[in-house]
Amino acid sequence: GGPGAGGAGACPSCQATSANAMPRINNTGGAAPSSLSSHRQTSTIPIGPTDLPNHQEKGDANWKYPSPQMFYNAMKRKGWQPKEEDMDVVVAIHNTVNERCWHHIMSWEEMHK
């Protein structure tokens, strides 16, 4: 399914933090039991000087990818109709694309020192 219309009232359970206006990211199944993993893989991408979103741990050297549960929750929140059984593959593709992009960025920067 496609994304919903969004808007101010689209996610009444999402509460923005005052630091960055980002909703708190849920890494649980919420009210419904879920078989999805809440394990997050650490990327090879370093965290630079930035205001961290609330789903990243202060003090970590590298970004952490969303867990299958977090990815599922984000898709639901955005109006998609994800299937739990697809989330492990979706997250693996997401993480692989990010890692390959980072590798290309680093290669380009090495060539242009």
Backbone as a ProteinNet text record, in pm:
[ID]
protein_1_A
[PRIMARY]
GGPGAGGAGACPSCQATSANAMPRINNTGGAAPSSLSSHRQTSTIPIGPTDLPNHQEKGDANWKYPSPQMFYNAMKRKGWQPKEEDMDVVVAIHNTVNERCWHHIMSWEEMHK
[TERTIARY]
81.8	0	85.7	29.3	101.8	94.8	170.7	172.7	41.3	10.8	-111.8	-97.9	-203.3	-206.4	-117.8	-88	-3.4	-80.8	-12.3	-77.5	-55.1	-98.3	-71.5	-129.8	-245.4	-308.8	-282.9	-188.9	-167	-114.1	-44.8	15.5	-6.7	-126.6	-154.4	-68.2	-11.9	71.5	217.6	254.5	392.7	408.9	508.8	536	673.3	679.3	806.7	888.1	1019.3	1107.5	1130.8	1160.1	1183	1314.9	1410.5	1542.9	1542.1	1463.1	1471.2	1336.2	1228.1	1092.6	1072.3	1149	1133.1	1048	959.9	881.2	970.4	930.9	1003.7	986.3	1095.8	1093.8	1070.2	966.3	926.9	1000.9	1067.4	1137.9	1070.2	938.8	859.9	739	668	548.7	428.7	442.9	329.3	226.3	100.6	-8.2	-18.8	14.5	3.5	134.9	128.4	251.3	316.5	448.3	521	635.7	664.4	777.8	901.1	890.8	1002.5	1113.7	1236	1353.1	1365.6	1413.5	1443.4	1594.9	1671.4	1817.7	1853.9	1946.7	1992.6	2137.2	2166.4	2302.4	2375.4	2501.1	2583.5	2646.1	2636.1	2691.7	2841.9	2904.7	3044.4	3053.5	2938.9	2933.6	2949.9	3056.4	3078.5	2977.2	2948.1	2861.1	2949	2918.5	2992.1	2929	2978.8	2920.9	2780.6	2680.5	2541.6	2451.5	2333.1	2229.8	2170.1	2191.7	2146.9	1995.7	1936.7	1795.5	1780	1661.5	1642.8	1653.8	1665	1680.3	1826.6	1919.8	2062.4	2114.1	2210.6	2265.7	2375.9	2367.2	2476	2601.2	2714	2839.7	2878.9	2785.2	2820.3	2908.5	3003	3092.2	3029.2	2942.9	2882.1	2729.6	2665.7	2519.5	2471.2	2353	2288.5	2169.6	2157.8	2045.4	1920.4	1802.9	1680.4	1666.3	1605.1	1573.3	1456	1432.3	1312.9	1184.6	1178.7	1060.2	1047.6	1158	1154.9	1116.3	1170.3	1139.9	991.1	939.4	797.3	710.7	746	668.4	670.9	787.5	799.4	713.6	713	630.5	482.6	440.5	300.2	264.8	354.6	331.9	316.8	385.1	381.1	269.9	185.8	68.6	86.8	201.5	223.4	160.8	151	97.1	202.8	310.5	418.4	375.3	444.6	422.7	540.4	511.1	616.9	717.9	670.5	761.4	860.9	836.8	927.9	1036.1	1020.4	1104.4	1253.1	1287.6	1429.6	1498.7	1432.2	1489.3	1491.9	1385.1	1379	1492	1512.8	1618.7	1756.1	1774.4	1903.5	1933.9	1833.9	1853.5	1885.8	1810.1	1833.4	1976.6	2021.5	2155	2263.8	2244.1	2341.8	2355.7	2244.4	2249	2325.3	2297.3	2367.9	2517.6	2554.1	2695.4	2768.3	2703.6	2766.4	2781.4	2681	2691.1	2806.1	2817.7	2926.2	3061.8	3072.9	3197.8	3232.2	3134.6	3157.8	3198.3	3137.2	3174	3319	3355.5	3492.4	3592.7	3559.2	3646.3	3662.2	3553.5	3558.7	3644.3	3624.8	3705.1	3853.3	3885.3	4024.8	4087.7	4011.1	4062.5	4083.5	4012.7	4014.1	4080.1	4177.4	4250.1	4338.2
-118	0	123.6	233.3	359.4	438.1	546.1	629.2	702.3	731.2	802.9	950.9	1022.7	1165.7	1244.9	1190.9	1262.9	1375.1	1484.3	1598.3	1600.7	1708.4	1731	1622.5	1569.6	1470.2	1327.9	1306.2	1173.1	1073.3	1119.7	1027.1	1080.7	1060.6	1117.7	1060	938.1	880.7	922.5	990.1	1035.6	1167.8	1175.2	1298.5	1348.2	1470.8	1528.4	1569.7	1556.4	1605.5	1753.2	1828.6	1971.1	1998.3	1905.4	1928.4	1927.3	1838.1	1826	1804.7	1815.7	1798.5	1661.7	1561.3	1425.9	1344.2	1258.5	1174	1072.8	1031	924.6	796.8	727.2	608	485.6	410.8	293.6	170.9	96.3	-25.4	-148.6	-137.4	-250.7	-267.6	-376	-402.1	-321.8	-243.3	-165.3	-254.7	-226.4	-301.2	-443.9	-461.7	-593.8	-669.6	-797.5	-875.8	-885.8	-886.6	-890.7	-989.4	-1054.5	-1146.5	-1077.3	-948	-876.4	-850	-854.9	-830.1	-681.6	-651.7	-513.4	-489.8	-586.8	-573.6	-473.4	-383.2	-282.3	-308.2	-306.4	-326.7	-192.7	-193.5	-73.2	-60.1	58.5	83.4	110.7	124.5	167.3	318.3	385.8	529.5	604.7	683.9	756.1	868.6	895.1	1006.8	1130.4	1229.2	1355.4	1447.6	1569.8	1665.5	1704.2	1662.9	1687	1675.9	1730.7	1705.1	1569.6	1472.1	1336.9	1324.9	1250.5	1216.4	1127.5	1125.2	1055	903.3	848.9	703.8	661.1	756.7	724.9	744.4	661.9	666.8	771	858.3	953.8	875.7	917.5	851.5	743.6	701.1	602.4	667	592.4	643.6	634.1	534.4	511.2	508	540.6	535.5	393	377.4	246.4	245	133.7	116.5	79.5	106.2	67.6	-84.2	-130.2	-272.9	-302.7	-430.4	-464	-409.1	-411.4	-358	-208.1	-135.1	10	44.4	-29.7	-4.7	-29.2	-139	-172.5	-61	-18.9	86.3	216.1	250.7	373.6	365.6	250.9	235.6	248.3	184.4	194.9	340.3	408.5	547.3	637.6	601.7	682.8	641.5	548.2	512	393.8	325.4	207.1	86.6	-25.7	-149.2	-259.4	-248.5	-347.6	-483.7	-586.4	-722.1	-757	-807	-842.2	-937.2	-1032.5	-1133.4	-1074.5	-952.9	-888.9	-803.7	-773.1	-671.4	-707.4	-833.3	-869.5	-839.9	-870.7	-845.8	-695.9	-625.5	-480.9	-411.1	-445.9	-383.7	-420.5	-544.3	-584.9	-504.6	-484	-403.4	-259.2	-202.6	-65.3	-48.6	-140	-129.9	-147.5	-241.3	-265.8	-144.3	-84	36.2	147.6	168.9	272.6	244.1	119.9	84.9	101.5	61.5	76.3	223.5	303.4	448	507.9	470.6	522.6	482	357.4	310.5	395.7	425.5	508.6	650.5	704.8	839.2	840.1	740.2	734	716	635.8	616.9	747.7	819.5	947.8	1047.2	1053.4	1145.9	1109.9	981.5	938.6	983.4	976.1	1018.2	1170.4	1245.5	1391.2	1458.6	1391.7	1450.5	1563.1
0	0	0	-39.6	-49.8	78.1	82.6	202.4	221.2	347	378.8	352.8	379.4	351.4	445.2	562.9	658.6	723.5	749.4	811.8	961	1023.5	1165	1254.1	1221.4	1307.2	1264.9	1172.6	1116.6	1218.8	1319.9	1416.3	1557.5	1611.9	1743.6	1854.7	1835.8	1941.9	1930.8	1822.2	1805.4	1878	1962.7	2034.3	1993.7	1944.2	1902.1	2023.2	2011.7	2116.5	2090.8	2194.7	2178	2107.5	2114.6	2057.1	1904.7	1843.9	1698.5	1630	1700.8	1646.8	1581.3	1622.2	1569.6	1666.1	1611.6	1702.1	1771.3	1890.2	1959.6	1877.8	1855.1	1771.2	1859.2	1826.2	1902.4	1848.6	1937.6	1898.6	1958.5	1979.4	2027.3	1937.1	1956.4	1876.9	1921.5	2026.1	2074.9	2140.4	2115.4	2179.2	2123.6	1996.2	1934.2	1949.3	1984.7	1993.5	1855.7	1853.3	1727	1736.7	1624.5	1618.6	1561.4	1532.5	1471.9	1572.7	1521.9	1605.7	1637.2	1756.8	1794.4	1793.4	1741.5	1731.6	1622.9	1655.2	1560.5	1523.3	1395.2	1345	1345.3	1387.6	1385	1247.4	1189.1	1056.7	1066	950.8	945.8	927.8	926.1	900.8	1032.4	1044.5	1170.5	1190.9	1315.6	1351	1361.9	1282.1	1288	1391	1398.2	1492.1	1445.9	1519.5	1481.5	1603.3	1592.1	1692.1	1657.6	1743.7	1714.6	1721.2	1627.1	1642.6	1765.4	1823.1	1950.1	1939.9	1820	1806.8	1797.9	1812.7	1815.5	1957.6	1996.8	2131.8	2141.4	2239.7	2262.7	2300.1	2246.9	2277.3	2177.5	2091.9	1989.6	1884	1831.4	1728	1588.9	1568.6	1437.1	1448.1	1334	1327.8	1345.7	1401.8	1411.8	1317.5	1245.1	1155	1234	1176.9	1246.4	1252.3	1357.8	1368.5	1275.1	1246.3	1168.2	1233.1	1366.2	1435	1413.5	1424.9	1404.4	1260.5	1164.1	1023.4	997.9	1050.4	1037	1096.9	1219.4	1285.5	1205.1	1149.3	1069.9	944.1	878.5	758.5	793.2	902.4	945.7	977.1	1047.8	1087.4	964.4	855.4	733.9	638.3	681.3	602.6	508.6	513.5	432.3	502	431.8	488.7	477.8	557.7	547.6	601.2	557.4	608.3	698.3	816.7	911.5	849.8	770.9	715.1	613.7	565.5	470.3	537.2	663.3	725.8	733.6	757.7	763.9	630.4	519.8	387.5	357.4	391.3	368	442.8	568.7	648.9	593.5	550.7	493.3	366.7	281.7	160.4	198.4	289.5	336.7	386	471.2	529.6	423.7	331.5	226	134.5	96	11.4	82.7	211.1	286.4	294.8	322.7	333.6	200.1	91.9	-40.4	-76.9	-46.7	-72.4	7.9	133.7	217.5	159.3	114	53.7	-69.5	-153.1	-272.3	-233.6	-131.7	-84.6	-38.5	40.4	90.5	-24.5	-123.4	-239.8	-316	-336.4	-406.7	-329.3	-198.4	-118	-121.7	-124.2	-132.3	-264.6	-372.8	-503.8	-512.8	-430.7	-441	-321.4	-263.3	-148.9	-196.3
[MASK]
+++++++++++++++++++++++++++++++++++++++++++++++++++++++++++++++++++++++++++++++++++++++++++++++++++++++++++++++++

